Amino acid sequence: MYDREPPESIAELIKWIRERRGFSQRELAESLASASGRDTVTRADISRWERGKRIPTSHWLHWLSRVLEVPLPTLQYAASLARRERLLAQMLQPQPWTLLPFELDRRSAESNDRQDYQEPL
């Protein structure tokens, strides 16, 4: 049906489906606002979703599903993967206390008291 399989990333998936449905970002935002009865979604929101800067809430996933004619579980799955990736990235970031510019000397405490000991640069 399409030239390739749909992407799993929610950001890429929204863009991929939007382009295949022939919507611009502005048209998609207007369609979502009209369908949902809420004018709080803008073209900038669509752009942030497509760049992976934000993940649509379950409210907007529901309306994206209707407007783009894609099964809701497909969007929910992609959004849950994006949330897990973000959480994992946060967990893997170095903690502030690991960024101290000094390393502990592996020598014993007694050797640290000697006069020839120099602080690491």
Backbone bond lengths (Angstrom), bond angles and torsions (degrees), N, CA, C in turn:
res aa  C-N    CA-C-N  psi(-1)  N-CA   C-N-CA  omega(-1)  CA-C   N-CA-C  phi
1 M - - - 1.437 - - 1.525 111.35 -
2 Y 1.366 117.33 -47.70 1.454 121.70 177.84 1.514 109.15 -113.25
3 D 1.328 116.77 167.27 1.453 121.84 -179.04 1.525 113.23 -71.53
4 R 1.329 118.10 -15.85 1.457 121.65 177.41 1.522 109.15 -156.90
5 E 1.319 115.07 168.93 1.459 120.57 178.38 1.528 109.82 -69.94
6 P 1.330 116.75 148.72 1.472 117.98 176.82 1.521 111.21 -64.57
7 P 1.325 117.43 144.67 1.469 120.38 179.15 1.520 110.74 -70.50
8 E 1.333 116.27 157.57 1.460 120.67 177.53 1.520 111.91 -88.38
9 S 1.313 117.40 -26.28 1.465 121.19 -179.80 1.528 108.99 -65.38
10 I 1.331 116.44 132.40 1.467 120.10 179.56 1.523 110.33 -60.85
11 A 1.323 117.06 -37.20 1.468 120.49 179.99 1.526 110.52 -62.86
12 E 1.322 116.20 -51.21 1.467 120.35 -179.50 1.518 111.38 -67.63
13 L 1.329 116.60 -35.77 1.461 121.10 -178.43 1.521 111.46 -64.22
14 I 1.324 116.98 -45.57 1.472 119.61 179.36 1.526 110.24 -60.58
15 K 1.321 116.33 -46.32 1.466 119.69 -179.74 1.527 111.09 -64.08
16 W 1.315 115.72 -44.37 1.472 121.34 -178.12 1.521 111.06 -59.56
17 I 1.344 116.94 -47.32 1.467 120.76 -179.30 1.524 110.57 -70.04
18 R 1.346 116.87 -42.79 1.470 120.04 179.83 1.515 111.38 -56.81
19 E 1.328 116.70 -45.51 1.465 120.46 -179.05 1.517 111.49 -65.69
20 R 1.336 117.63 -38.32 1.459 120.84 179.62 1.524 112.58 -71.34
21 R 1.316 116.65 -23.75 1.469 120.95 176.35 1.524 111.29 -87.76
22 G 1.330 116.97 -6.89 1.463 121.18 176.43 1.520 114.98 80.84
23 F 1.320 117.09 21.27 1.464 121.54 178.30 1.521 110.20 -92.22
24 S 1.327 115.79 143.14 1.462 119.88 164.28 1.520 105.81 -84.75
25 Q 1.315 116.96 170.33 1.472 119.18 177.05 1.529 110.32 -61.40
26 R 1.306 116.03 -41.72 1.476 120.21 179.78 1.521 110.75 -63.77
27 E 1.326 117.55 -43.98 1.472 120.66 179.40 1.526 111.39 -63.25
28 L 1.331 116.15 -39.30 1.464 118.84 178.00 1.525 110.01 -64.40
29 A 1.323 117.34 -44.14 1.469 120.52 178.87 1.527 110.65 -60.36
30 E 1.317 117.20 -43.46 1.467 121.01 179.26 1.521 111.27 -64.96
31 S 1.330 117.14 -39.85 1.463 120.87 178.22 1.528 111.40 -65.93
32 L 1.323 116.23 -40.60 1.465 120.12 177.67 1.526 110.70 -64.77
33 A 1.328 117.24 -42.75 1.457 121.41 179.44 1.523 110.34 -63.03
34 S 1.308 116.47 -43.13 1.457 121.23 -179.40 1.531 111.38 -66.37
35 A 1.323 116.94 -46.64 1.464 121.13 -178.17 1.520 112.13 -66.12
36 S 1.333 116.79 -39.60 1.462 121.00 -174.83 1.529 113.32 -86.15
37 G 1.331 115.84 -19.27 1.456 119.12 -175.91 1.523 112.82 78.25
38 R 1.321 116.21 10.60 1.472 121.40 178.63 1.527 108.31 -121.17
39 D 1.291 116.26 126.37 1.463 119.56 -179.83 1.522 111.79 -95.71
40 T 1.320 116.93 27.34 1.459 120.67 -176.74 1.522 112.98 -88.30
41 V 1.306 119.09 -7.92 1.465 121.03 178.51 1.531 108.63 -95.79
42 T 1.324 115.57 135.97 1.462 120.68 -177.07 1.527 110.21 -125.69
43 R 1.318 115.10 173.33 1.451 120.21 175.68 1.523 110.22 -60.09
44 A 1.322 116.60 -36.31 1.471 120.85 179.04 1.530 110.84 -63.29
45 D 1.338 117.14 -36.38 1.469 120.26 176.66 1.529 110.48 -63.26
46 I 1.318 116.02 -43.76 1.466 120.53 178.97 1.528 109.34 -60.85
47 S 1.322 116.26 -43.83 1.460 121.06 178.61 1.525 111.44 -60.16
48 R 1.325 116.90 -44.13 1.470 120.44 178.93 1.532 110.90 -63.39
49 W 1.329 117.47 -39.33 1.467 120.64 177.23 1.520 110.29 -62.91
50 E 1.333 116.07 -44.48 1.466 120.48 -176.15 1.529 112.72 -71.96
51 R 1.309 118.10 -24.41 1.465 121.15 177.40 1.520 112.17 -91.16
52 G 1.331 116.51 -2.62 1.457 120.57 179.27 1.510 113.66 78.08
53 K 1.321 117.42 13.71 1.469 120.76 178.52 1.523 110.93 -76.42
54 R 1.307 116.62 -28.75 1.464 123.18 177.88 1.528 108.31 -136.55
55 I 1.318 114.93 157.98 1.459 121.57 175.42 1.520 106.41 -116.42
56 P 1.329 118.19 128.21 1.469 119.51 -179.26 1.530 111.07 -59.46
57 T 1.320 115.61 142.80 1.462 120.54 176.17 1.522 109.15 -71.99
58 S 1.314 116.22 170.04 1.469 120.15 179.65 1.525 110.34 -60.86
59 H 1.338 116.78 -33.47 1.469 119.64 176.56 1.527 110.82 -57.34
60 W 1.341 116.44 -49.71 1.464 119.37 -177.00 1.527 111.86 -75.47
61 L 1.327 117.35 -28.37 1.471 118.66 174.76 1.522 110.30 -61.17
62 H 1.325 115.92 -40.44 1.473 120.59 178.08 1.525 110.56 -58.87
63 W 1.332 116.61 -47.84 1.462 120.22 -177.66 1.530 112.03 -73.45
64 L 1.327 117.05 -34.02 1.468 119.20 174.16 1.526 110.06 -60.76
65 S 1.324 115.94 -40.76 1.458 121.23 178.80 1.525 110.99 -58.43
66 R 1.314 115.89 -44.58 1.476 120.03 -179.31 1.529 112.56 -69.96
67 V 1.324 115.44 -47.37 1.470 119.63 -175.12 1.532 111.36 -69.72
68 L 1.328 116.83 -41.07 1.471 120.18 -177.52 1.524 112.87 -90.20
69 E 1.342 115.85 -3.04 1.466 121.64 178.28 1.528 111.95 56.49
70 V 1.315 114.93 53.96 1.463 122.20 178.60 1.527 106.93 -128.35
71 P 1.322 118.20 143.23 1.467 119.06 -179.26 1.530 111.89 -58.83
72 L 1.327 115.61 134.57 1.455 121.17 179.89 1.529 111.89 -57.34
73 P 1.335 120.54 -41.82 1.465 119.19 179.49 1.533 113.58 -59.67
74 T 1.310 117.52 -30.01 1.470 120.87 177.23 1.521 110.00 -63.89
75 L 1.326 117.08 -45.87 1.461 121.14 179.21 1.526 111.13 -68.98
76 Q 1.318 116.92 -40.24 1.466 120.48 179.73 1.529 110.82 -63.06
77 Y 1.320 116.15 -41.24 1.464 120.26 179.15 1.527 110.46 -63.22
78 A 1.327 116.65 -46.51 1.467 120.57 -179.89 1.533 110.89 -63.23
79 A 1.321 117.15 -39.49 1.470 120.64 178.96 1.524 110.76 -67.05
80 S 1.334 116.91 -39.35 1.470 118.86 179.53 1.527 110.94 -66.33
81 L 1.335 117.47 -36.13 1.468 120.39 175.72 1.528 110.65 -63.14
82 A 1.325 116.43 -42.29 1.467 120.38 179.69 1.523 110.78 -64.00
83 R 1.330 117.09 -40.13 1.473 119.73 178.67 1.522 110.89 -65.41
84 R 1.335 116.94 -40.85 1.470 120.21 178.07 1.519 111.12 -64.03
85 E 1.332 117.09 -41.74 1.463 120.65 178.71 1.523 111.01 -61.29
86 R 1.324 116.78 -41.98 1.470 120.48 178.53 1.523 111.23 -63.73
87 L 1.313 116.13 -43.76 1.453 120.39 179.76 1.520 110.91 -62.70
88 L 1.323 116.23 -43.98 1.456 120.55 178.59 1.524 111.07 -63.20
89 A 1.319 117.64 -42.42 1.466 121.09 178.50 1.525 110.84 -61.67
90 Q 1.341 116.83 -39.78 1.460 119.99 177.92 1.521 111.04 -65.38
91 M 1.322 116.03 -39.62 1.461 119.98 -178.69 1.521 111.79 -68.78
92 L 1.324 117.49 -29.69 1.454 121.43 -177.69 1.526 113.79 -87.25
93 Q 1.332 117.43 -8.30 1.460 119.61 177.91 1.519 109.16 -68.19
94 P 1.337 116.61 141.58 1.462 119.37 178.00 1.521 110.64 -60.94
95 Q 1.301 115.24 140.44 1.457 120.41 177.52 1.530 109.00 -81.65
96 P 1.324 117.52 152.77 1.472 120.11 -176.49 1.522 113.64 -54.55
97 W 1.317 117.47 -37.10 1.456 118.78 -177.68 1.525 112.48 -72.60
98 T 1.330 118.56 -12.87 1.465 120.10 176.22 1.520 111.67 -89.27
99 L 1.303 117.59 -4.80 1.454 121.76 -177.85 1.524 112.98 -99.51
100 L 1.319 116.78 10.11 1.459 119.40 179.06 1.520 109.87 -62.07
101 P 1.327 117.59 138.15 1.463 120.42 -174.96 1.517 112.98 -81.25
102 F 1.324 117.74 31.87 1.448 117.98 176.79 1.512 109.22 -141.94
103 E 1.277 113.74 145.74 1.459 119.19 178.72 1.516 108.59 -110.61
104 L 1.295 115.10 144.74 1.457 118.64 177.99 1.513 109.84 -70.14
105 D 1.323 114.82 137.95 1.456 120.09 176.75 1.521 107.88 -72.66
106 R 1.305 116.19 130.33 1.461 119.86 -177.57 1.528 113.01 -79.13
107 R 1.335 115.26 -4.57 1.459 118.32 178.11 1.521 110.05 -72.34
108 S 1.276 116.51 163.78 1.468 120.74 -179.68 1.524 110.45 -69.00
109 A 1.303 116.14 163.14 1.465 121.27 -179.57 1.516 111.36 -60.19
110 E 1.331 117.76 -33.78 1.456 120.60 -179.51 1.525 110.74 -65.60
111 S 1.318 117.17 -39.00 1.463 119.09 -178.13 1.520 111.30 -71.38
112 N 1.309 118.22 -23.49 1.459 121.18 178.03 1.526 111.77 -68.66
113 D 1.322 116.22 -23.10 1.464 120.43 -179.84 1.523 113.00 -83.20
114 R 1.311 117.28 -10.39 1.463 119.48 -178.39 1.518 110.76 -70.67
115 Q 1.334 116.12 155.91 1.457 121.72 -176.88 1.524 112.68 -71.17
116 D 1.328 118.44 -25.36 1.469 119.79 -177.53 1.532 112.41 -80.20
117 Y 1.282 116.78 -2.90 1.473 120.26 178.92 1.512 110.05 -71.31
118 Q 1.350 116.77 133.92 1.447 121.33 176.83 1.523 108.67 -122.89
119 E 1.302 115.87 141.79 1.465 121.03 178.30 1.522 108.85 -66.05
120 P 1.309 118.16 140.24 1.462 119.64 175.01 1.518 110.63 -63.96
121 L 1.323 116.96 146.97 1.456 121.31 -179.06 1.492 112.22 -80.21
